């Protein structure tokens, strides 16, 4: 059995917003959330800025005792899930719990908990470790926490595929409903890796921008002056629902999920395939599952990390797949404003696609002042655009060669 799947709720916490309406306004305004790091002292680091979630107080949404027993990434996940579920209007106490599931992933998981526990272990010994160390640290904590809160007893996993994590969780949740394994799924990704080791580790990879004198200008996808990505944190959660039941209960429907692609480069642990073979096939598979023609796609929310290799590889993949139509569709990078949220990126970017379809508008790629000659497509530079958006795809590519693509269409 193949069933239609729609999006009926959205939730986010990210560097420019603590809610979906605030997020959409900030995106259209081209507001940067990149600023000096306040979570810890960066004096020994080469990079001093990131896309932090600012002024985040989980006690606004979660009981303080519960919040203390959750790592920051799980706090993000639970808060965004509460927003998305509230908006969806679903009362899970009245649903069959085995037909409702949750897939929330994380590329890294409880990094801050791990670092803190290691310090305790080395300075005070193993007997002083918290009994919550492991439950807080594991990457499935957010997914488990949300399922416990709402009594979701259907499909429940926690994907961890680096920066393509949330794309894969949403794709898996989509297929669970499409193939009649569930009626409602909560899906997305959460990440909180702005820690001393997280920052230092990405610097050691030579992946991060070091534009310390102008952090708000540091994330500049497709611009020839880019020098690496900006580390970010946050969460993006979607409520997915079978179309007929959503329509019957009068749900607010943002759009339909029509297809999902999942491939591997099988090439290098950090670098994308130079010919973009995996990325091409992921986009191709999502569009074919949606049963769209390639020239009917209006918009691509790009992976667009602001790295030289990544931006060029994605641009080349788009050109190879879409041919002449590549120059007619619009592309933008959400990461230009919020940085790279790693495993959460695909969630916040999927939300941007849903909102673009609902409001018929595209957010810009900011800081695109000097376009790279090799990146010569329409990246919606610096200014939002009101335009027809009926069909959109969202790309997420991760370390390890993981590729995810989601296809969203207007109802």
C-alpha positions in Angstrom: 0.0 0.0 0.0 1.3 3.5 -0.9 -0.3 6.5 0.9 0.2 10.2 0.7 2.0 12.0 3.5 1.7 15.6 4.6 3.3 18.0 7.1 0.9 19.3 9.7 3.2 20.7 12.4 6.6 22.4 12.6 8.9 23.2 15.5 12.4 24.8 15.8 15.0 26.3 18.0 18.0 27.8 16.2 20.5 30.7 16.1 17.9 33.2 14.8 14.7 32.0 16.5 12.9 30.1 19.3 9.8 29.4 17.2 8.7 28.8 13.7 7.0 32.2 13.1 10.1 34.0 14.4 12.3 31.8 12.2 10.4 32.6 9.0 10.5 36.4 9.7 14.2 36.2 10.4 14.9 34.2 7.2 13.0 36.6 5.0 14.9 39.5 6.6 18.2 37.9 5.9 19.2 38.1 9.6 22.5 36.5 10.6 22.6 34.4 13.9 26.4 34.1 13.8 28.2 35.9 16.7 31.0 35.4 19.3 30.7 32.3 21.4 29.3 32.8 24.9 28.9 29.1 26.0 32.6 28.8 26.9 35.9 30.8 26.9 37.5 30.6 23.4 40.8 32.2 24.2 42.7 29.0 23.4 40.7 28.4 20.2 41.5 29.6 16.6 37.8 30.3 16.0 35.8 32.5 18.4 32.3 32.5 16.9 29.4 30.2 16.0 25.7 30.0 15.5 24.6 29.6 19.1 21.0 29.3 20.2 20.8 32.5 22.3 19.0 33.1 25.6 17.7 29.5 25.6 15.9 28.7 28.9 14.4 25.2 28.7 12.4 25.8 31.8 10.0 27.9 29.7 8.8 24.6 28.2 10.2 21.8 30.4 10.1 21.2 34.1 13.5 22.2 35.6 14.1 18.8 37.1 13.5 17.1 33.7 15.6 19.7 31.9 18.6 19.0 34.2 18.5 15.3 33.2 18.7 16.1 29.5 21.7 17.2 27.4 21.3 20.5 25.5 20.5 18.7 22.2 17.7 16.7 23.8 16.3 19.9 25.4 16.2 21.4 22.0 14.5 18.3 20.6 11.8 18.2 23.2 11.1 21.9 23.0 10.7 21.9 19.2 8.6 18.7 19.3 6.2 20.4 21.8 5.9 23.4 19.4 5.3 21.1 16.4 2.8 18.8 18.1 0.9 21.7 19.6 0.6 23.3 16.2 -0.5 20.1 14.6 -3.5 19.9 17.0 -3.0 16.1 17.5 -4.0 14.8 20.9 -2.0 11.6 21.3 -4.0 10.5 24.3 -6.8 9.8 21.8 -4.6 8.0 19.2 -3.6 4.4 18.8 -0.1 4.6 20.3 1.3 1.9 18.1 0.3 3.9 15.0 2.3 6.9 16.1 6.1 7.1 16.1 9.1 9.2 16.4 12.5 9.4 14.6 14.7 12.2 15.9 18.4 11.9 15.1 21.7 13.6 16.0 25.0 13.7 14.3 27.0 13.7 17.5 24.5 13.5 20.5 25.4 14.6 24.0 28.8 16.2 23.3 28.6 18.6 26.3 27.7 15.8 28.6 30.5 13.7 27.4 33.1 16.4 27.9 31.8 17.3 31.3 31.7 13.6 32.4 35.3 13.1 31.1 36.5 16.0 33.2 34.7 14.6 36.3 36.2 11.2 35.6 39.8 12.5 35.3 39.6 14.9 38.2 37.3 13.3 40.8 37.1 9.6 39.7 34.4 7.3 38.3 32.5 7.2 41.5 31.5 10.8 41.0 29.9 10.3 37.6 26.2 11.1 37.4 23.8 8.2 36.9 22.4 10.2 34.0 25.7 10.4 32.2 24.9 7.7 29.6 21.2 8.5 29.2 22.1 12.1 28.5 24.9 11.3 26.2 23.4 8.8 23.8 22.3 10.0 20.4 18.8 8.5 20.7 18.0 10.5 23.9 15.9 13.1 22.1 13.8 10.5 20.2 13.3 8.5 23.3 12.4 11.5 25.4 9.7 12.7 23.0 8.2 9.3 22.6 8.0 8.9 26.4 6.3 12.3 26.9 3.6 11.6 24.3 3.3 7.8 24.6 4.4 7.1 21.0 4.8 3.4 20.8 5.1 3.0 17.0 8.3 3.1 14.9 11.1 4.8 17.0 14.7 5.1 15.9 17.5 7.7 16.0 19.4 8.1 12.8 23.0 9.3 13.0 24.5 10.1 9.6 26.5 13.2 10.3 25.1 16.3 8.5 22.5 14.3 6.5 20.9 13.0 9.7 17.7 15.0 9.8 17.1 14.5 6.1 17.3 10.7 6.7 15.0 10.8 9.7 12.3 12.7 7.8 12.7 10.3 4.8 12.4 7.3 7.1 9.3 8.7 8.8 7.8 9.6 5.4 8.2 6.0 4.3 6.8 4.6 7.5 3.5 6.4 6.8 3.6 5.8 3.1 4.0 2.1 3.6 1.3 2.0 6.3 3.6 1.3 9.2 2.3 4.4 11.0 -0.3 7.2 10.7 1.6 9.9 12.5 5.4 10.5 12.8 7.5 13.1 14.6 10.8 13.5 12.8 13.8 15.7 12.6 17.3 16.3 14.0 18.8 18.0 17.1 22.4 19.1 17.7 24.4 20.9 20.4 28.0 20.5 19.5 29.3 24.0 20.2 31.7 22.8 22.9 35.5 23.2 23.3 36.1 19.8 21.7 33.5 20.2 19.1 34.9 23.5 17.9 38.5 22.4 18.2 37.8 19.2 16.4 36.3 21.0 13.4 39.1 23.5 13.4 41.6 20.5 13.3 39.6 19.2 10.2 40.3 22.6 8.6 36.6 22.9 8.0 35.7 26.1 9.8 35.8 29.7 8.7 38.2 31.8 10.8 36.7 35.2 10.0 36.9 36.3 13.7 36.8 40.0 12.8 33.4 39.7 11.1 31.5 36.6 12.3 28.2 37.7 10.7 29.9 37.6 7.3 31.7 34.3 7.9 29.0 32.0 6.4 29.0 32.9 2.7 27.9 29.9 0.6 28.8 30.1 -3.1 30.9 33.3 -2.6 34.5 33.3 -3.7 35.7 34.8 -0.4 34.3 31.9 1.7 36.8 30.1 3.9 34.8 27.4 5.6 31.6 26.7 7.3 30.3 28.1 10.7 29.4 25.7 13.4 25.8 26.0 14.6 23.3 24.3 16.9 19.6 23.8 17.2 16.7 21.6 16.0 14.1 21.2 13.4 11.1 18.9 13.9 8.2 18.1 11.6 4.9 16.3 12.3 4.1 14.0 9.4 0.6 12.6 8.9 -1.3 10.4 6.4 -3.1 12.8 4.1 -6.7 11.5 4.3 -6.8 11.5 8.1 -5.2 15.0 8.3 -7.8 16.3 5.8 -10.6 14.6 7.7 -9.7 16.2 11.0 -9.3 19.7 9.4 -5.6 19.9 10.0 -3.5 22.8 8.9 -1.5 21.3 6.0 1.8 23.0 5.0 2.6 20.7 2.1 3.1 17.2 1.0 6.2 15.1 1.2 6.4 13.4 -2.1 9.8 11.6 -2.2 13.1 10.9 -0.4 16.5 10.0 -1.7 19.2 8.2 0.3 22.6 7.3 -1.2 26.3 7.1 -0.4 29.3 8.6 -2.2 31.5 5.6 -1.1 34.4 8.0 -1.8 36.0 9.8 1.2 35.3 10.3 4.9 34.9 14.1 4.6 35.2 15.2 1.0 32.3 15.0 -1.4 32.6 12.9 -4.6 34.2 15.2 -7.2 31.6 14.3 -9.8 28.7 14.5 -7.3 27.5 11.0 -8.2 25.9 10.3 -4.8 24.3 13.7 -4.6 22.9 13.4 -8.1 21.4 10.0 -7.4 19.8 11.2 -4.1 18.1 14.1 -5.9 17.1 11.9 -8.8 15.6 9.2 -6.5 13.6 11.8 -4.5 12.2 13.4 -7.7 11.4 10.1 -9.3 9.6 8.8 -6.2 7.6 12.0 -6.3 6.8 11.3 -10.0 7.8 14.8 -11.0 9.5 15.9 -14.2 12.9 17.4 -13.5 11.9 20.7 -15.1 9.0 21.1 -12.7 11.2 21.7 -9.7 11.0 25.4 -8.6 13.4 25.5 -5.7 16.4 23.8 -4.1 17.2 24.4 -0.5 20.9 23.7 -0.9 23.2 21.9 1.5 25.3 25.0 0.8 27.9 24.9 3.6 30.2 27.7 2.5 33.1 25.3 1.8 34.9 25.5 -1.6 34.7 21.7 -2.3 31.1 21.4 -1.1 29.6 24.4 -2.8 31.2 23.5 -6.2 30.3 19.8 -5.9 26.7 20.6 -5.2 26.5 23.2 -8.0 28.0 20.7 -10.5 25.6 18.0 -9.3 22.6 20.3 -9.9 23.8 21.2 -13.4 24.4 17.6 -14.3 21.0 16.5 -13.1 18.8 19.4 -14.3 20.7 20.5 -17.4 19.4 23.7 -18.8 16.7 23.9 -16.1 19.4 24.3 -13.5 19.6 28.0 -14.6 15.9 28.5 -14.3 15.3 27.2 -10.8 16.1 29.1 -7.6 18.5 27.9 -4.9 19.3 29.2 -1.5 21.3 28.3 1.6 19.8 28.6 5.0 23.2 28.0 6.5 24.3 31.5 5.3 22.2 32.8 8.3 22.4 30.1 10.9 25.6 28.3 10.2 25.9 24.5 9.9 23.7 22.7 12.5 25.2 19.4 11.5 22.7 16.6 12.2 19.9 19.2 12.7 20.5 21.0 9.4 18.1 18.9 7.3 15.3 19.6 9.8 15.6 23.4 9.9 16.0 23.4 6.1 13.0 21.2 5.5 11.0 23.7 7.6 12.3 26.4 5.3 11.0 24.4 2.3 7.6 23.9 3.9 7.3 27.6 4.7 8.4 28.6 1.2 5.6 26.5 -0.3 3.0 27.8 2.1 3.9 31.5 1.7 5.2 31.4 -1.9 8.4 33.1 -1.0 12.1 32.3 -0.8 14.6 33.3 1.8 18.0 34.7 0.5 21.5 33.4 0.6 23.1 36.2 2.5 26.8 37.3 2.2 26.8 36.4 -1.5 28.7 39.5 -2.5 31.3 38.1 -4.9 29.9 35.0 -6.6 32.4 32.2 -7.3 32.7 31.8 -11.1 32.2 28.1 -10.7 29.0 28.7 -8.8 26.9 30.5 -11.5 23.3 29.5 -10.7 20.5 31.6 -9.1 21.2 31.4 -5.4 18.7 34.2 -4.4 21.5 36.5 -3.3 21.0 38.7 -0.3 17.3 39.6 -0.7 14.2 37.5 -0.2 11.9 36.8 -3.2 8.2 36.5 -3.6 7.7 33.8 -6.3 5.8 30.7 -7.2 7.1 27.7 -5.2 5.1 24.6 -6.0 7.8 21.9 -5.8 11.0 22.1 -3.7 13.8 19.7 -2.8 16.1 19.9 0.2 19.6 18.5 0.1 21.7 17.3 3.0 25.2 15.7 2.6 27.3 14.4 5.5 30.8 13.3 6.4 31.1 9.6 5.5 29.6 10.3 2.1 25.9 10.2 3.3 23.4 11.9 1.0 19.8 12.7 1.7 17.2 14.6 -0.5 13.6 15.4 0.4 10.9 16.4 -2.1 8.1 18.7 -0.9 5.1 19.7 -3.0 2.1 21.9 -2.7 -1.3 20.2 -2.1 
